[in-house]
C-alpha cells in the first residue's frame, strides 16, 4: 500500500513497567469506510529490527460498490509484507505479478533497485458489503541488498507453521520461532508471529530477537500487572523473557529482528540508506522509469509536490 497520510503516533515512556521501553499509540485517518493506524515510524522509536513502517488497515467495512484502490506507485530498497485478517486484495506489479491475497496468506514484494505495484479490492468483492482488516509493513533491506533485483513471492497460509491448542494459537509468518522456521524469506531475519490467546491464558516471549515489539490488534493483555488495550504497539526491553497474560481473548503480533546497520531515510514510498538515492527515485518516477503494470496501466499516484 502507499504511504497513506496520517498523524504521527503518540509515544509514552512514563509509567511503563520494567519490561516495556515505549508504548506507541498509533494515530489514524479515515480513508472512507475503514481507518488506517500507523505505529512506525514514531518520533521516539523509528524502527523495530528491520521494520521501518507499520500500518494497520481497519477493521472496517466497504459498502456495496466500494473497495480499496491503491493506484500504481513505486518503492525502492525495501520489502513490503501484506497480511490480512479479513477481506481480499489483488496485487499487480511491474514484474507482471498478478495475485489475489486472502486472509492468512502472505504477499512479500522486495523492491530492491525499484518496482511499482497496485493493490485493489477484487471486482467480485464490490458486489456486496465487505469487511477489511490487515497489516502492511515495510522492511528495510540490508545495505548490500538494497539494489538487488526486485521480486514478488506469495505464500499460502497452508505453508506457514502454526501451533493450535486450547489456549494459544500461533502462526509464524516470518522468521524462526521456538524451533519452527517460516518459508517467507525477508532477506533480513525479520520476525513476525501472529498470536491469539484465550482469556486468562499466559504466554512467554523469549529473548531471542535483539529488538522486539507487540502490536495489539484486539482484546486486552497484561504485562507486569499493567493492562494494555488494542491498537497499540509495545516496544519490549531487550534480553528479557516477557510474560504476557490475556485479560480477555486477545489477538496480537510479535515483531522484531536484528537492528539496522545504520538509519534509513523515508520519504513517501521510498526507503534508502542515502538521501541521494531517494532523490534519484523521485526523478525516475517522474520520468516513468519504473515501468508499467500489466493490467493496471491507466493511472498512477503522482509524486507529491
N, C-alpha and C positions, 0 to 999 in steps of 0.2 A: 504494500500500500504506500501511497505517497505520504510525505511528511505533513499530515493534517495540522493546521494551526490550532494550538491550544495554549493556555496559560501555563507558566512554569509550575512544577509540583511544589508543594509546601513540605519542608523538612523540619523534623523535630528531633533535637538531641537531648533536651532536658527531660529528666524523669524517665529515661529509658532504663530498663532493667539491665543487669550486668551482662546479659548475653546478646543485647541489641546495641549496635552502634548508632543507627539512624532509623527513624520512622519516616517514610515518604508517603505523603498523602497526594495522590495524583489530582491534577486539575483537568476538567473535562470540557468538551464542547459538543453541542448537539448538532449532528450532521443530517437532520431530517429523518427521524424515526429511530435513531439509536445514538448513543453517546460514545465518544472516544476519550479514554482517560490515559494520560501519559505519566509514567513513573520515572523513566530515564529518557534523556539526561535531566538531572536536577542540579541546583546550584551547589549543593554540598557534596553530592555523590554523582559524578558524571557517568561512571561505568561500574559494572559488576562483572569481573572477569572480562571476557571479550564482548559482553553485551553493552552496546553503546546507545541503544534506543529500545524502549519497551512501551507498546501501546496495547490497551485493552479496548476492543470494539464491542460495545453492548454490555450486558444483554439488552436487546431491543427488538422491535418488530417493524417490518416493512408492510405497508398495506398493499392490497392487490394493485398490480401495475407498476409498483415501485421496486427499487432494488439498489444495490451498491454499484456504482460506476466509477471506478478509479481509472481514468484515461491513461494512455501510454505516457510513461515518464521514465527517466534514466536513473541508474545507480553506478557507482564505481567503488572498488576497493573494500567491498563488504559482502556479507551473505545476508539474505532475508529469510527468516523462518516463519512460516504461517501454520498455525494450529487452531482448528475450530472445535467448538463445543456444540454449536447449533448453526444450521444454515449450510450453504454451499457457495463456492466461488469458482469461476472459470479463469484460469491463468493462461495468458499468452505472452510470448516474448520474442525478441529479435532472433533467437536461435531457431524459431519455428515451433517451440513447445506449445502444446495445447492440452491442458489438464484440468479436469474438474476435481476439486478437493472437497471432501465430505468430512464430518466430524470424526476425529481420531486419526485421520491421515496427516502426513507431513509434506509440505512443499518447502524445499530448500533450494533457493536460487543464489548462486555465487556470481557476483557481478564481475569480480576481477578487474580487468582493464576497461570494462564497460558493457552494459546491457540496458535495454529498455523493456518494460513489461507493462501489462494492464491486468486488472482484476475486476471482474464484473459478476453480478448475480446471473445465474443461468436463465434463459428465457422461460423455461418451464416453471421456475420458482415464482415468476412475476404474475402467474395466472391466479395466485391465491395469496392470502396473508402469509408472511413468513417470519420466523424468528431468526435472529442472527446474534452470534456471540463467539468471540475468538481473540486470539493473541497474535500480533505480529511484532517480531523483534528483529533488530539488526545486530549483526556480529562483525566487528572489525576483523579483517583478515590479518594474519601475521605479516610483518614487514616484507619478508621475502616472497609472499604470495599475493601482495596487493595487485600486481599486474598479471596474474595468471589468466588463462583463457576462461571466459565465462562458461558456466554450466548450470543445468537445471536437473534436479533429482526429485522424484516423487516416491514416497514410501506409504504403502497401505498400512492401516492400523494393525493388520494381522502379522506384520513383520516386526512389530515393536514388542520387546519383552514386557511382561507385566506380572504383578502379584495381586491375587484376589483372595482375601479371606473375610471373615465375618465383620472385622472392624476396620480393615485397611485395604484400600485399592490403590495400587501404584501402576503407572505406565511410564516406562523410560523412553523419552523422546530423543534425547541426545546424551552422549557421554557414557560413562561407566558408573554403575551404582550397585553396591553390595553383591559383587560377583556377576552382575548382568552387564551386557555390552549392547548398546544400540547400533543398528546398521547405518544410522544417519551420520555421515562424515562431515563435520562442520569445519574442518581444517585447523581448529584452534582449541580442541579439547573442552568444548563447551559442555556444561551440564544443564539438562532440562528434564525435570521429573514432574509429572502430574500426580497429585496425591489427593485422595478422598478419605477422610476419617469419619467414622461414626461418632455421634455424641458420646462423650466420656472416654473415648479411646485416646491412647497416647502413642507418640512415635518419636524416635530419636534420629536426629540428623547428624551423621558422623562428620568429623573434621577432616574430610578427605580433600575437597576443593579448597584452594587458597582463599578465594573470595566466594561468598555465598549470600543468597537472599531468599526470602519467602515473599511471594506475591499472592495475597489472599483474594480469591475470586468470589467466594460466598461463605457464609457462616462466620463463626467466632472461634478463635483459638486463644490459648493461654500459654505464655512463656514467662517463667519466673513470677508466677501469680499475677501477671498483668494481662488483661484481656485486650484483644485486638479484633476489630471488625473487618468487614470485607472492603475490597478495592483499596488496598494499601500495600506498600512494599516495605518489608523489614530487612535492613541490612544487618547480617549476623556478624558477630565478632569472630575473628579468625582463631583457628587452633583450639576450638572448643566443641564438644558434643552438645548439641542443642536439643532440649527435650520440649516437644510440642504436645499440648493437650487440647482436645476439641471440646469446647463447652456446648456446642451444637454440632449437627452434621456440618462438616467443613470441607471446602474444596480449595486447594491452593497449588501453586507451582513452586518448586525448589529450583533455583537457577544459580549459575556461577561458573567458576573455572579459574585458570591462572590469570594474573593481572596482565594487562597490555605491556609490551616492551617500552612504549612511550605513548604520550597522549595523542588523541586523534582530533582532527578538525572536523566539524559537522556543519554543513551549510545546505539547507533544503534537503534534497535526496542524496547528497554527496557526502561521503566519509573518506578521509585520507590522512596520511601522516604529514602532508605538506600543504600549505596554502596554495602553492603554485599548481599542484595537481588539481585542486578544486577549481582554480581559475581556468585551467585548460579544459576541464569537463564542462564548465559553463559555456565556453566558446564552442566546444564540439556539439553541445545540444542545440545551440542557436543555429549552427551550420548544418544540422541534420546528419552528423557523422555517426550517430548511434544506430542508424538504420531504421527500417520499417518493420512493423509487427504483422506477419501474415494473418489475415482475418480480422485485423483491428488497426487499419492504417489510415482511417479517415479523419482522426482527430488526435490531439495530444495536449498535454499540460505545458503551457509556455513557461519559460524561465521567469521566476519572479523578478520584478524590477524594483 
